[in-house]
């Protein structure tokens, strides 16, 4: 398990859009992160999505054993992306 406030270096690409109980949420499912973080519970991290730095953001359980990062409308507009588009996510630090 990764310790709180530990440095991370995990990068992946994924589409925006996670199926949650039949609805598509504007989130990105984080590949392999439960193994990296040692938990499927909510965790706070520093991340970068494409060229936008996100500090101390929450990763939420997907309900199927994974974790996801929510991308709100303002952030998607800043990225110029929407549900179905691919983003690159880099996790740099675990906060909790």
C-alpha positions as CSV (number, residue, x, y, z in Angstrom):
1,X,0.0,0.0,0.0
2,X,1.2,3.5,-0.8
3,X,1.6,5.8,2.3
4,X,-0.2,9.0,2.8
5,X,1.6,12.0,1.1
6,X,3.6,9.6,-1.0
7,X,5.0,10.6,-4.4
8,X,3.5,8.8,-7.3
9,X,4.4,8.5,-11.0
10,X,1.5,6.8,-12.7
11,X,0.3,7.9,-16.2
12,X,-2.4,6.4,-18.4
13,X,-4.9,7.4,-21.0
14,X,-8.7,6.7,-20.8
15,X,-12.0,7.9,-22.2
16,X,-14.2,10.3,-20.3
17,X,-17.3,8.4,-19.3
18,X,-17.9,5.8,-16.6
19,X,-21.0,3.7,-16.4
20,X,-22.5,3.9,-12.9
21,X,-25.8,2.0,-12.5
22,X,-26.8,2.5,-16.1
23,X,-25.9,6.2,-16.3
24,X,-22.7,7.6,-17.9
25,X,-20.9,9.9,-15.5
26,X,-18.3,12.4,-16.7
27,X,-15.5,10.7,-14.9
28,X,-12.3,8.8,-15.9
29,X,-11.7,5.3,-14.6
30,X,-8.2,5.1,-13.3
31,X,-6.5,1.9,-14.7
32,X,-4.6,-0.2,-12.1
33,X,-4.8,2.5,-9.4
34,X,-6.4,0.3,-6.7
35,X,-3.3,-1.9,-6.9
36,X,-1.1,1.1,-6.9
37,X,-2.8,2.8,-3.9
38,X,-3.7,-0.5,-2.1
39,X,-7.3,0.5,-1.7
40,X,-10.6,0.8,-3.5
41,X,-11.8,3.4,-1.1
42,X,-11.9,7.2,-1.7
43,X,-8.4,8.7,-1.9
44,X,-7.2,12.3,-2.4
45,X,-4.4,12.9,-4.9
46,X,-2.6,15.5,-7.0
47,X,-3.1,14.8,-10.7
48,X,-2.7,16.3,-14.1
49,X,-5.3,15.8,-16.8
50,X,-3.8,16.6,-20.1
51,X,-2.2,20.0,-19.4
52,X,-4.4,20.9,-16.3
53,X,-3.0,20.5,-12.8
54,X,-5.5,19.3,-10.2
55,X,-4.3,19.5,-6.6
56,X,-5.9,17.5,-3.7
57,X,-8.7,16.0,-5.8
58,X,-10.8,13.0,-4.7
59,X,-10.8,9.6,-6.4
60,X,-14.2,7.9,-5.8
61,X,-15.1,4.2,-5.9
62,X,-16.7,3.1,-9.1
63,X,-18.9,0.5,-7.5
64,X,-17.1,-2.3,-9.4
65,X,-13.8,-2.3,-7.6
66,X,-12.1,0.6,-9.3
67,X,-11.6,4.3,-8.7
68,X,-12.6,7.3,-10.8
69,X,-11.8,10.9,-11.1
70,X,-14.7,13.3,-11.8
71,X,-14.2,15.9,-14.6
72,X,-16.8,18.6,-14.1
73,X,-18.2,20.8,-16.9
74,X,-15.8,23.7,-16.2
75,X,-12.8,21.4,-16.4
76,X,-14.1,19.6,-19.5
77,X,-14.6,23.0,-21.2
78,X,-11.0,24.1,-20.2
79,X,-9.7,20.8,-21.7
80,X,-11.9,21.2,-24.8
81,X,-13.1,17.6,-24.2
82,X,-16.4,15.9,-23.4
83,X,-17.8,12.4,-22.6
84,X,-16.2,9.9,-25.0
85,X,-13.0,11.9,-25.6
86,X,-9.6,10.5,-24.5
87,X,-7.5,12.2,-21.8
88,X,-4.1,11.5,-20.3
89,X,-4.0,11.4,-16.5
90,X,-0.8,11.6,-14.4
91,X,-1.0,10.9,-10.7
92,X,1.9,12.6,-8.9
93,X,1.1,12.5,-5.1
94,X,-1.2,10.7,-2.7
95,X,-2.7,13.1,-0.2
96,X,-4.8,10.7,1.9
